[in-house]
Amino acid sequence: MLASLAALSMLAAPTGGTGGLLCVDVFQNRGMGPALSSRLVQVGRDRGMERITAEIVRRNEPMQRLCRKLGFELHASERVRAVKTL
């Protein structure tokens, strides 16, 4: 069974990227989200990215809190856009 998945893709301009994270419900609240998110930020830095952007479903408050903790700026609209300047 897949417990969680993290992905980071570079945009057309090599200075930015989009990040994504999925954690199966039964594996949430076990530290996987923070560990994988921190790793995505580090990989982005290592690859010379200046910014990572992610979209979060508005009702996903735990992910919004995690992004704030990692230094992302949140911009609310229909979905919440999280932007981290590296």
C-alpha distances in whole Angstrom, upper triangle without the diagonal:
4,6,9,11,15,18,22,24,28,30,33,35,33,34,32,28,25,22,19,16,13,11,9,12,11,11,14,17,16,18,15,17,20,19,17,20,23,22,22,25,26,25,27,30,30,30,33,32,34,32,28,28,25,25,24,24,27,26,23,25,23,22,26,27,24,26,29,29,28,31,30,33,32,34,33,34,32,29,29,29,29,31,31,34,33
4,6,8,11,14,18,20,24,27,30,31,30,30,28,24,22,18,15,13,10,9,8,11,11,10,12,16,15,15,12,14,17,16,14,17,20,18,18,22,23,22,24,27,26,26,29,28,30,28,25,24,21,22,21,21,25,23,21,23,21,19,23,24,21,23,26,26,25,28,27,29,28,30,30,31,29,26,26,26,25,27,27,30,29
4,7,11,14,18,21,24,27,30,31,30,30,27,24,21,18,14,11,8,6,5,9,8,6,9,12,11,12,9,11,14,13,12,15,17,16,17,20,21,21,23,25,25,26,29,27,29,27,23,23,20,21,19,20,23,21,18,20,17,16,20,21,18,20,23,23,22,25,24,27,26,28,28,29,28,25,24,24,23,25,25,28,28
4,7,10,14,17,21,23,26,28,26,26,23,20,17,14,11,7,5,4,6,9,10,8,9,12,11,11,7,8,12,11,9,11,14,13,13,17,18,17,19,22,22,23,25,24,25,23,19,19,17,17,16,17,20,20,16,18,16,14,18,18,16,17,20,20,19,22,21,24,23,25,25,27,25,22,21,21,20,22,21,25,24
4,7,10,13,17,20,23,24,23,23,20,17,14,11,8,6,5,6,9,12,14,11,12,15,14,13,9,9,12,11,8,10,13,12,11,15,16,15,16,19,20,20,22,21,23,20,17,17,14,16,15,17,20,20,17,19,17,14,18,19,16,16,20,20,18,21,20,23,22,24,24,25,24,21,20,19,18,20,20,22,22
4,7,10,14,16,20,21,19,19,17,13,11,8,6,4,6,9,12,15,17,14,14,16,15,14,10,9,11,10,6,8,11,9,7,11,13,11,12,16,16,16,19,17,19,17,13,14,12,14,14,16,19,20,17,18,16,13,16,18,14,14,18,18,15,18,17,20,20,22,23,24,23,19,18,17,16,16,16,19,18
4,7,10,13,16,17,16,16,14,10,8,6,5,6,9,12,15,18,20,18,17,19,19,17,14,12,14,13,9,9,12,10,7,11,12,10,11,14,15,14,16,14,17,15,11,12,11,13,14,17,20,21,18,20,19,15,17,19,16,15,19,19,17,18,17,19,19,21,22,23,23,19,18,16,15,15,15,18,17
4,7,10,13,14,12,13,10,7,6,4,6,9,12,15,18,21,23,21,20,22,22,19,16,14,15,14,11,10,12,10,7,9,11,8,8,11,12,11,13,11,13,11,8,10,10,13,15,18,21,23,20,21,20,16,18,20,17,15,18,19,16,17,15,18,18,20,22,23,22,19,18,15,14,13,13,15,14
4,6,10,11,10,11,9,5,5,7,9,12,15,18,21,24,26,24,23,25,25,23,20,18,19,18,15,14,15,14,10,12,13,10,9,13,13,11,13,10,13,11,9,10,11,14,16,19,22,24,22,24,23,19,20,22,20,18,21,22,19,19,17,19,20,21,22,23,23,20,19,16,15,14,14,15,15
4,7,7,6,8,6,4,7,9,12,15,18,22,25,28,30,28,27,28,28,25,23,21,21,20,17,16,17,15,12,12,14,11,9,12,12,9,10,8,11,10,9,10,12,15,18,21,24,27,24,26,25,21,22,24,22,19,22,23,19,19,17,19,20,21,23,23,24,21,20,17,16,14,14,14,14
4,5,6,8,6,5,7,11,13,17,20,24,27,29,32,30,29,30,31,28,25,23,23,23,20,18,19,18,15,15,17,14,12,14,15,12,12,10,11,10,10,10,12,15,18,21,24,27,25,26,26,22,22,25,23,20,22,24,21,20,18,19,20,20,22,22,22,20,19,16,16,14,14,14,15
4,6,9,8,9,11,14,17,21,24,27,30,33,36,33,32,34,34,32,29,27,27,27,24,22,23,22,18,18,20,17,14,17,17,14,14,12,13,13,13,13,16,18,22,24,27,30,28,30,30,26,26,29,27,24,26,28,24,24,21,22,23,22,25,24,25,23,22,19,19,17,18,17,17
4,6,6,8,12,15,18,22,25,28,32,34,37,34,33,35,35,32,29,27,27,27,24,22,22,21,18,17,18,16,13,15,16,12,11,9,10,11,12,13,16,19,22,26,28,31,29,30,30,26,26,28,26,23,25,26,23,22,20,21,22,22,24,25,26,24,23,19,18,16,16,15,15
4,6,8,11,14,17,21,24,27,31,33,36,33,32,33,33,30,27,25,25,24,21,20,20,18,15,15,15,13,10,12,12,9,8,6,9,10,11,13,16,19,23,26,28,31,29,30,29,26,25,27,25,22,24,25,22,21,19,20,22,23,26,26,27,25,23,20,19,16,15,14,13
4,7,11,13,17,20,24,27,30,33,35,32,31,32,32,28,26,24,23,23,21,18,18,17,15,13,14,13,9,10,11,9,6,4,5,7,9,11,15,18,21,25,27,29,27,28,28,24,23,25,23,20,21,22,19,18,16,17,19,20,23,24,26,23,22,18,16,13,12,10,10
4,7,10,14,17,21,24,27,29,32,29,28,29,29,26,24,21,21,21,18,16,16,16,13,11,13,12,8,10,12,10,9,5,6,5,6,8,11,14,18,21,23,26,24,25,24,21,20,22,20,17,19,20,17,16,14,15,17,17,20,21,22,20,18,14,13,10,10,9,9
4,7,10,14,17,20,24,26,29,26,25,26,26,24,21,18,19,19,16,14,15,14,10,10,12,11,8,11,12,10,10,7,8,6,5,6,9,12,15,19,21,23,21,22,22,18,18,21,18,15,18,19,16,16,13,15,16,17,19,20,21,18,16,13,12,10,10,11,11
4,7,11,14,17,20,23,25,23,22,23,24,21,19,16,17,17,14,12,14,14,10,11,13,12,10,13,15,13,14,10,11,8,5,5,6,9,12,15,18,20,18,19,19,15,16,18,16,13,16,18,15,15,13,14,14,15,17,18,18,15,14,11,10,9,10,12,13
4,7,11,14,17,19,22,20,18,20,20,18,15,12,13,14,11,9,11,11,7,9,12,11,9,13,14,13,15,12,13,10,6,6,5,8,11,14,17,18,16,17,16,13,14,16,14,11,15,16,13,14,12,14,14,16,17,18,18,15,13,11,10,10,10,13,13
4,7,10,14,16,19,17,15,17,18,16,13,11,12,13,10,9,12,12,9,11,14,13,12,16,17,17,18,15,17,14,10,9,6,8,9,12,15,16,13,16,15,11,13,15,13,12,15,16,14,16,13,16,15,17,17,18,18,14,13,12,11,12,13,16,16
4,7,10,12,15,13,12,14,14,13,10,7,10,11,8,7,11,11,9,12,15,14,14,17,19,19,20,18,19,16,13,12,9,10,10,12,15,16,12,14,13,9,12,14,12,11,15,16,14,16,15,17,16,18,19,20,19,15,14,14,13,14,15,18,18
4,7,9,12,10,10,13,13,13,10,8,12,12,10,10,14,14,13,15,18,17,18,21,22,22,24,22,23,20,16,15,12,12,11,12,15,15,12,14,13,10,14,16,13,14,18,18,17,19,18,20,19,21,20,21,20,16,16,16,15,18,18,22,22
4,6,8,6,6,10,10,10,8,7,11,12,10,11,14,15,14,17,19,19,20,23,24,24,26,24,26,23,19,18,15,15,13,14,17,16,12,14,12,11,14,16,13,15,18,18,18,21,19,22,21,23,22,24,22,19,18,19,18,20,21,24,24
4,6,5,7,10,11,12,10,10,14,15,13,15,18,18,18,21,23,23,24,27,28,28,30,28,29,27,23,22,18,18,16,16,18,17,14,16,14,13,17,18,16,18,21,21,21,24,23,25,24,25,25,26,24,21,21,22,21,24,24,28,28
4,5,5,9,10,13,11,11,15,16,15,17,20,20,20,23,25,25,26,29,30,31,33,30,31,28,25,23,20,19,16,15,17,15,12,14,12,13,16,17,16,18,21,21,21,24,23,25,23,25,24,25,23,21,20,22,22,25,25,29,29
4,6,9,9,12,11,13,16,17,16,18,21,21,22,24,26,26,28,30,31,32,34,32,34,31,27,26,23,22,20,19,21,18,16,17,15,16,19,19,18,21,23,23,23,27,26,28,27,29,28,29,27,24,24,25,25,28,28,31,31
4,7,6,9,8,9,13,13,13,15,17,18,19,21,23,23,25,27,28,29,31,29,31,28,25,24,21,21,19,19,21,19,16,17,14,14,18,18,16,19,21,20,20,24,23,26,25,27,27,28,27,24,23,24,23,25,25,29,28
4,5,7,7,8,10,12,12,13,16,17,18,20,22,22,24,26,27,28,30,28,29,26,23,22,19,19,16,16,18,16,12,13,10,11,14,14,13,15,18,17,18,21,21,23,22,24,24,26,24,21,20,21,20,23,23,26,26
4,6,7,8,10,11,13,14,15,17,18,20,22,23,24,26,27,29,31,29,29,27,23,23,20,20,17,18,19,17,13,13,10,11,14,13,11,15,17,15,16,20,20,22,22,24,24,26,26,23,21,22,20,23,23,26,26
4,6,8,9,10,12,13,15,16,18,19,20,22,24,25,26,28,30,28,29,27,24,24,22,22,20,21,22,20,17,16,13,14,17,15,13,16,19,17,17,21,21,24,24,27,27,29,29,25,24,24,22,24,24,27,26
4,6,6,6,9,10,11,12,14,16,17,18,20,22,23,25,26,25,26,24,21,21,19,20,18,20,21,20,16,16,12,12,15,14,11,14,16,14,14,17,18,21,21,25,25,28,28,24,22,22,20,21,20,23,23
4,6,5,6,8,10,10,12,14,15,16,18,20,21,22,24,23,24,22,19,19,17,19,17,19,21,20,16,16,13,12,15,15,11,14,16,15,14,18,18,21,21,24,25,27,27,23,21,21,19,20,19,22,22
4,5,5,6,8,10,10,12,14,15,16,18,20,21,23,21,22,19,16,16,14,15,13,15,17,17,13,13,10,8,11,11,8,10,13,12,11,15,15,18,17,20,21,23,23,19,17,17,15,17,16,19,19
4,6,5,6,8,10,11,12,14,15,17,18,20,21,20,20,18,16,16,15,16,15,17,19,18,15,14,11,9,12,10,7,9,11,9,8,12,13,16,17,20,21,24,24,21,18,18,15,16,15,18,17
4,6,5,6,9,10,11,12,14,16,16,18,20,19,20,19,16,18,16,19,18,20,22,22,18,18,14,13,15,14,11,12,15,12,11,14,15,19,20,23,25,27,27,23,21,20,17,18,16,19,17
4,5,5,6,9,10,10,12,14,15,16,19,17,19,17,14,15,14,16,16,18,21,21,17,17,14,12,15,15,11,12,15,14,11,15,15,18,19,22,23,25,25,22,20,18,16,16,15,18,16
4,5,5,6,9,10,11,13,14,15,17,15,16,14,11,12,11,13,13,16,18,19,15,15,13,10,12,12,8,8,12,11,8,11,11,15,15,18,20,22,23,19,16,15,12,13,11,14,13
4,5,5,6,9,10,11,12,14,16,14,15,14,12,14,14,16,16,20,21,22,18,18,15,13,14,14,10,10,12,10,7,10,11,15,17,20,22,25,26,22,19,17,14,14,12,14,12
4,5,5,6,9,10,10,12,14,14,15,14,12,15,15,18,18,21,23,24,20,21,18,15,17,17,13,13,16,14,11,14,14,18,19,22,25,27,27,24,21,19,16,16,13,15,13
4,5,5,6,9,10,11,12,11,13,12,9,11,11,15,16,19,21,22,19,20,17,14,16,16,13,12,15,14,11,13,13,16,17,20,22,24,24,21,19,16,14,13,11,13,11
4,6,5,6,9,10,11,9,10,9,8,11,12,15,16,20,22,23,20,20,18,15,15,16,12,11,13,12,9,10,10,14,16,19,21,23,24,21,18,16,12,11,8,10,8
4,5,5,6,9,10,10,11,12,11,14,15,19,20,23,25,27,23,23,21,18,19,19,15,14,16,15,11,13,13,17,19,22,25,27,28,25,22,20,16,15,12,12,9
4,5,5,6,9,9,11,12,11,14,15,19,20,24,26,27,24,24,22,19,20,21,18,16,18,18,14,15,15,19,21,23,26,28,28,25,23,20,17,15,13,13,11
4,5,5,6,5,8,8,7,11,13,17,19,22,24,26,23,24,22,19,19,20,17,15,17,17,13,14,13,16,18,21,23,25,26,23,21,17,15,13,10,10,8
4,5,5,6,7,9,10,13,16,19,21,25,27,29,26,26,24,21,21,21,18,16,18,17,13,14,14,17,20,22,25,27,29,25,23,20,17,14,11,10,6
4,6,8,10,12,13,16,18,22,24,28,30,31,28,28,26,23,24,24,21,19,21,20,16,17,18,21,23,25,28,30,32,28,26,23,20,17,14,13,10
4,6,9,11,12,15,17,21,23,27,29,31,28,29,27,24,24,25,22,20,22,22,18,18,18,21,23,25,28,29,30,27,25,22,19,17,15,14,11
4,6,9,11,15,18,21,24,28,29,32,29,29,28,25,25,25,23,20,22,22,18,18,17,19,22,24,27,29,30,27,25,21,19,16,13,11,9
4,6,7,11,14,18,20,24,26,28,26,26,25,22,21,23,20,17,19,20,16,15,14,16,19,20,23,25,26,23,21,18,15,12,10,9,7
4,7,10,14,17,20,24,25,28,25,25,25,21,20,22,20,16,17,18,15,13,13,14,17,18,21,23,25,22,20,16,14,10,8,6,5
4,7,10,14,16,20,21,24,22,22,22,18,17,19,17,13,15,16,13,11,10,11,13,15,18,20,21,19,16,13,10,7,5,4,6
4,7,10,13,17,18,21,19,19,19,15,15,16,14,11,13,15,12,11,9,10,12,13,16,18,19,16,14,10,8,6,5,7,8
4,7,10,14,15,18,16,17,17,13,13,15,14,11,13,15,13,12,9,10,10,11,13,14,15,12,10,7,6,5,7,9,11
4,7,10,12,15,13,14,14,11,10,13,12,9,12,14,13,13,9,10,10,11,12,13,13,10,8,6,5,7,9,12,14
4,7,9,12,11,12,13,10,10,13,13,11,13,16,15,15,11,12,9,10,10,10,10,6,6,5,6,9,12,15,17
4,6,8,7,9,10,7,7,11,11,10,12,15,14,15,12,12,9,10,9,10,10,6,5,6,7,11,13,17,19
4,6,5,8,11,9,9,13,13,13,15,17,18,18,15,15,12,12,10,10,8,5,6,9,11,14,17,21,23
4,6,7,10,10,8,12,14,13,14,17,18,18,15,14,11,11,8,8,7,5,6,9,11,15,18,21,24
4,6,9,9,9,11,14,14,15,17,19,20,17,17,13,14,11,12,11,9,9,13,14,18,20,24,26
4,6,6,7,9,10,11,13,15,16,17,15,15,13,14,12,14,13,10,9,12,12,16,18,22,24
4,5,5,6,9,10,11,12,14,15,14,14,11,13,12,14,14,12,10,13,12,16,17,21,23
4,5,5,6,9,10,11,12,14,14,15,13,16,15,17,17,14,12,14,13,16,17,21,22
4,5,5,6,9,10,10,12,11,13,11,14,13,16,16,12,10,11,10,13,14,18,19
4,5,5,6,9,10,11,9,10,8,10,10,13,14,11,8,9,8,11,12,16,18
4,5,5,6,9,10,10,11,10,13,13,17,18,15,12,13,11,13,14,17,18
4,5,5,6,9,9,11,11,14,15,18,19,16,13,13,10,12,12,15,16
4,5,5,6,5,8,8,12,13,16,17,14,11,10,7,9,9,12,13
4,5,5,5,7,7,11,13,16,18,15,12,11,8,10,9,12,14
4,5,7,10,11,15,17,20,22,19,15,15,12,12,11,13,14
4,6,9,11,15,17,20,22,19,15,14,10,10,8,11,11
4,7,9,13,16,19,21,18,15,13,9,9,6,8,9
4,6,10,13,16,18,15,11,9,6,5,4,7,10
4,7,10,13,16,14,10,8,6,5,6,9,12
4,6,10,12,10,6,6,5,7,9,12,15
4,7,10,9,6,5,6,8,11,14,17
4,7,6,4,6,9,11,15,17,21
4,5,6,8,11,13,17,20,23
4,7,9,13,16,19,22,25
4,6,10,13,16,19,22
4,6,10,13,16,19
4,7,10,13,16
4,7,10,13
4,7,10
4,6
4
